[in-house]
Amino acid sequence: RIRERRISTGGYGYHLENDIFGEYPIKSYLPFGGGPGKCISDTFASFENVVVAIAMLIRRFYFQTAPGAPSV
């Protein structure tokens, strides 16, 4: 909460004077946040990472059954 003073910190900067700006939220720098304000796409993004990894494996390697293995 900024009181009567304004302090320019630049476009991507942050200021560490807690008496002027207050405390930072605990989970403010987590990529998907946390707590009640958590990103609703967090689970989807994690699932998407797994799907992309599997797709890369399938694309990079050639899979075949072992000789003499029973058919499924």
N, C-alpha and C positions, 0 to 999 in steps of 0.2 A: 504494500500500500504506500504510494508516494504521497508525501504530505505536501508542503508548500514549495519545496525545492525541486528543481529539475536537474538531472545530471545526465549528460549525453554519454552513452557508452558505445556508440557505433551500431551498425546494423546487426551484427551477430555477437556483440559483446554481452557480458553480464556483469552486474555490480555486486560486490560482496558486503556492502554496508547494510547489515540487518536492521539497524535502527531507522534507516530510511525506507528500505524496500521490504522489510519483513523477512521471515524465514522462507527458504525454498521448500516446496512440497517434497516429501521424502522420495517419491517415485517420479519426479518430474523429468528425469533424463533417461528413463527406460524406453526402448524403442516403441513398445506397444502400451506403455503405461502400466497401471496396476490399480487395484481397488475398484471402487464403484465406477470410475471413469475409464475403465479399461477399454481398449480398442475392440470392437465387435468382430473384426477380421483376424484377430490373433490366431484362432484355431485354424481358420482357412489358410492363412499364410504358412503356418507350420506344416499342414497337410500338403500344401503346394510344394514346399521344399522337398518332401519325401517323394512326391510324384515326379518331380523334375530329376531327382537323383536316380530313380529307377529307370526313367526314360533314357537318361544318359548311359546307364549301364547296358540297357538293351541295345542301344544304338552302337555302342563301341565294341561290344563283344558278340561273338557268334555262339549261340547255344544249340546244343543237340543232345539227344539221349545217349547214354553209354551203350556200347555194343553189348548185345545180349540182355538188355534191360527189358522187363515186361512192359507192354503198352498199357497206357492208363485209360 
